[in-house]
């Protein structure tokens, strides 16, 4: 069960009427326990279905049947809230013969721009305005009464079963209430490449001017790849040899009973917690360069595996200073400091890098992770421990009591063998804990 939490905020483009949020997602007919085991074995699972607000079809299945639909009145402007809740798929969203005006990225209002499609990465949210004035490819008004809504899996950012990708035509815009006919409109000619919306188009209304760091690569480089455990250090069992995704010093593997926030007096951390201390002064800036491939960084034991990753930071919006499909080299750094794009999920290119920055104005332990669910479960995550001393002062024993209570309830449940999947089970947690 999934549903949106609608937050009403500032808009940078006029509209007449909001529509209900639109959730686009992939779907799998097997349990997550099955597909995560495949992931650990180095056999990335494939997805079966595409859903639009819970309705959809699967690869090789019937393409007819009920489709998500909504009705427009000609001449009106409609607000659509687009959300990608997928496990593994970046989608290209489009409505045949309609333009789309993009006005927010991850709740950050931007100077509006108009396009005929929007690429929505996993975890990303876009507010767009669609004017109900459809036009044919030649620019003439289109009198048709039904138009396809398309959710197209982006090339190289999706994997589906053999038998074909499910029908991309997952929804319908009607101009006549009560209609049930299928549209006959064609897809426009646009790219379905795996990439974010154009960097230069994402210009926030409220500007940030990010100060230049003295050394943009000092203690800020993070390599996304796959780690193979040393002998006796596997997970979930010490002798397991499952390779796991990582971004921090090690693949993340948490203890549900011992969260970071209950240990803010620590001076050392369990490496499995992938804690990255950032004890910067209040309102100073934290800079990070995250890469999948590099040409002049000292080699490590981590295996480079080409593949795009939607990177999400909790607790902050970040400034996207640079996004490049080229392998990282310090000589390639060309950050935009004057009002760069701002959001909280960004697509790390398959063979490239991103440079981000955020202000140290929110003490706490903030997760940074890949939004591909199986990668996060594998361990592709780390904790940015921001201003640890200030966080410890803020999070008093009284404020932390609900956390301790939750841990106690978990321990009580876990200590009862009747609650586990089998008697005398030797392992319980197989994933990272997030």
N, C-alpha and C positions, 0 to 999 in steps of 0.2 A: 504494500500500500504506500503510495507516494502522493503528495499534494503540495501545492505552492503556498508560501507565506507571502502575501501581497503587501508590499510597503509602498505607501503613496508619498512620493517625493517631488522635487522640482522637475519641470519639463522644459525643454528648450525648443519645442516645436508644438504648434497648436494642433488640437484635435477636437472632434465633436463628442466622441463616445468611446469609452474603453470596452474592450472585449475581455472575456475571461482569459487568464494566463494560458499559454500554450506550452505544454510539456512534450518534448520530443525525446524518444529514448530507443535504444535497442533492447532486445529481450532474449533470454535463453530458456530453452525447454528443459534443461538439466539443472540440478541444484548447484548452488555456489560451492558446496563442498566438492562436488565432482569436477567442476571446471577449475577450481583453485589447485586441485591435485595435478591437473594437466599443466597448469602454469608452472608449478614447481618442477615438473618433469621436463620442462623446456619445450612443451608442445602447446603454444598459446591457443586457447580455445576459440572457436568460432561462434558467432551469434546466429540466432534463428530468425528473429522478427524485428520489425520496426513498428513502434506504437506512437500514435499522436493522441495525447490526452486519453491514454488507456485503450484506444482502438487501433487495430492494425491488421497486418497479414504477415505470413512467414514465407521463407524461401521455398519455392516449389509448391506452395499451397494455392488455394483459390484466391484470385485477385478481386473477385466480386464480393459483395456484402456491404455491411454498414461501414460508412466512413465518417470520421469526425467532420462536422460541418457547422458553418455559421452563416448568417445572412447579412448582407450589406444593402444599404440604400444609396443609390447613385448620387454622387456629389458630396457625400459626407466623408469625413476623415476619421479613421479608427485607430485607437491605440492598441497595439498588440505587444504583450510581454512574452518574449521568447526565452525558454529555459531548456538547456540540454541536460538531462538527468541520466545520460547513458553510462553503461559500464565501460564501453570500449570504442565508441563511434563518435567522430566529429561529423556534424551534419551541415549541408548547405540548404538553407531555407529559401523558398521562393514561392510566389503566387503568379501563375501564368498571366501575362498581359497587364501586370500591375507594377508600379514603382513602389519602392520602400524607402522611407526616410528614417535614417538611424539617428536617434537622439540621446541614448545613454548606453554606456558600456559598464556592466557590473555596478549599476546605480550611480555612475558618475555622469552627470549631464555634459554633453559635448556639443560643439557647433554642428548643427544637422548637416548631413550629406545624403544624397539620393542615389540609389542603386537598384538593380533588379534582383539581387540575391544577397544573403547574409550568411557568412560562415560562422557557425556557432560551435565552439569547442565544448568539451565535457566540463560542466560546472559553470559555464559562462551564461550571462543573462544580458539580453538586449531589449531595450524599449524602442519600438519602431512605430511609425505612423504610416498607414496605408490609405491613400486617397481612392475612394470608390469611383474611379473614372478610368475604367480599363480601355486600353488602346491596342490595336493590332500591331503587327510588326512594321507595317507601313506608316504607323502613327495616327491612323484614323480611329474614331471612337468604335469600340467593339460592343455590339448590341447583345452578345451572348448572355445567357442567364446563369451560367455555371462555369467555374474556373477551378483548375486543380491547385491545391496546396501541395508543394513538394518538399519532402525531407530526404535529401540525396546524400548517401554516405560519401564522405570525401575520399578521394583516391589516396591510398597509403595510410589512411587513418581509420580503417574499418576492416573487419574480417567477418565474413558470413559463410554459411554452409554452402557446400557444393549444391548445385541445383539453381544457383542464381541468387542475386541480391533481391530481397523482397521489393515489392512494388514501391517505388519512390512516391507515388501519388497517394498520399495517406490522408488527405483532407480535401474539402470542397468549400469554395465560396459561392453562395447562391445569391442571386438578385431577385428571386421570387420566393417568398416564404412558403414552406410546405413542399417545395420541389424535391424530387428524388432522382432526377435524371443524372447520368454521369456526364462530365464535361468531355469535350473533344479537343481541348486546347493543347498546343504543343509546348514543350519546354523551350525557354529562351536559350540563346547560345552564350553561355558563360562558363568560366572555369569552375571545376569542382576539385581543384587541387587542395591538398592538406596545408592550409595556411590561415593565419588570423586575418581579420579585416585589415585593410591597408594602414600601415603605421602613421602615415602623414594625414590620414583622414580623422584620426582620433584625437581631436583637439578639445581639451576640457574648457568649459565655460569659466570656471573659477581656476585661475592659473596657479601652478606651483613653479617656483624657480628653485631648482635644486643646486646647492653649492657643489663646486667641483672638489672631489677628494684629493688629498695630497698624493696618495698612491692608490690608483683605482684597482690594483690587483693584489694588494697586500692583505693576506688572510681573508680573501673574499672568494676564492675559486672553489667551485663545487662541481664534481664530475658525476654525471648520471650514467650509470652502467650496471653491470652484473658482477657480483662477488661470488666466488666459489669458496666455501669455508675451508679453513685449515683442518687437518685431521683432529677429530675429537671435539670440534667446535660447531658442529652442524645444528640445525633446527628443523623440526622440533626435538628430535633426538640427537645426542652428541655425535653419533656415528652416521647421521644422514649427510648426504653430499649434495643436497639441493642448492643450486645456484639461485641467488636472490637479488632483486633489484635494489639499488642503493643510491643515495645522494650524499649522505653524511659519512662519517668515518667508517661506519658499519651499517648493514641493513638494520632498520629499526626492529626491535622485538621487546615489547613492553610487558610489565607485570601488572595485570589488572588491579591487584590489591595494593599497589605501591605507586601512586601517581606522582609525577614530578612536583606538583603544587604542595604536596605534603612533605617535601624534602628541600625546601628553599634555604635551609641552613647548610646544605652540602657545599663542600669545596672541591669534591671530586664526584664524577658521575660514572655510573655503569656504562661502558661503551655501547651496549645494546640499546640504550635510551637515545642515542644519537643527539645528544645535547650540544648545542653550539652557543657558548656564553657570549653575550654582547652587552658588556657592562659599560655602555657609553653614557655620557652625560645627557641629561634631559634635553630633548629637542635637537640633539645632534642627529646626524644621518648615518644610516647603516647601508652599506653598499654590498651587492653580491653579483658575481658573474657565475652563471650556471651553464654548463656546456655538455654536449653529448660527444663531441669530437674536438680535438685540439692538435695543432701542428707544432707548437713550441713549448708545451708544458711538460715538465719531467714525467716520464711514464710511471704508471702504478700497476699494481696487480689487478686492478679493476678492468674488466673487459668492456670495451666499447662496442655497443650494439646500436646500429643506426635505427632510429625510431623517434617519432615526435611524441612529446609528453605535455599535457596540459598541467602547468604548475600553478598551484593555489597556495596562497598565504592567508592564514587566519589572523584576525586581530588588526589588520591594516589594509588600506589601499596602498599600492606601491606605484612609484613612477617607473614606467618602462623606458629606460634610457636608450636601449638599443636592442634590436632583434635581427639576427643575421643567420642565413642558411650556410655560411662558410664556417669551416673549422676554426676554433678559437685560436687567436694569436694576439698578444698585447698590441701589436702594431695595427690591428684592425679595429681597435676601440675608437669609436667616434660617437660618444654619447650625446644625446640631446638633453640639455639641462634646462632650457627655457621652455616651460610648459609642455613637458613630454606627455605622451598618453598615460592614463592613470586607470588602474583596474585592480582586481584581485585574482584573476586567472589569466594566464598567458600561455600560448603555445610555444614550447621550446622546439625549434626546428630539428628535424631528424638528424642532421649532421652539423648543426650550428650551435649558436649560443644566444643567451639573453643577458642583459645587464639591467638590474633593477636597484631601486633605492627607496627607503622609507624612513620616516622620522621616528626616533626613539621616544615616542610620547605615550606609550601604552605598556607599562610594565607587566610582565607575565611570561609564560611559556607558550609560544605560538608555533603551531604546527605549520610546516611547509612541506607539501607532498604533491605527488602526481595524482591527478584526478581520474586516471584509469584505475578502476577499483581493484583489479587484480595486481597491479603494480604497487598500489598502496598497501595491499595485504601482504605482498611479498617483502616489503621493507623500504620502498622508495619514499622515504620521509625523514625529516629531522625536526628537532625542536629548537627554535630560536629563543634562547633564554634572555629576555630583554630586561636590563636593569634589575638584576636579581635582588639586590638589597632593598630597593624600593618596593618590589613586588612582595617581599617577605613582610615589610612593614604594613602594607595595605591589606594583605590576606591574613588577618588576625585569626586566632583560634576560633573565635565565634563565627567569623565568616566562613571558615573552613569546616565547620561542624557538619554541614550537609554532605560535604565530600567524604569526610571520615565515616559518616553514617552509611553512605552508599557503599564504601569499601567493606564495612562490617557486614552489611546485608549480602554482599557478593561472597565474602568468605564463608558466611553461614550457609548460603545456598551451595557453594562449591564443596564444602566439607561433607555434604550429604551424598553418598554414592548413588542413591536412588535418582538423583537429578542428572547424572552423567549418562552418556550414550551407551555405556557398557560397564559391567561390573569389573573392578580391578583394572580400570583403564590406565595405561602407562603414560599417555599424553592426552592433553585436552586442548591446548591452544596450538594451532598450527600456523596462524598468521601473525602479523606484526602487532596486532592489538588495536589498530585504528580502523 
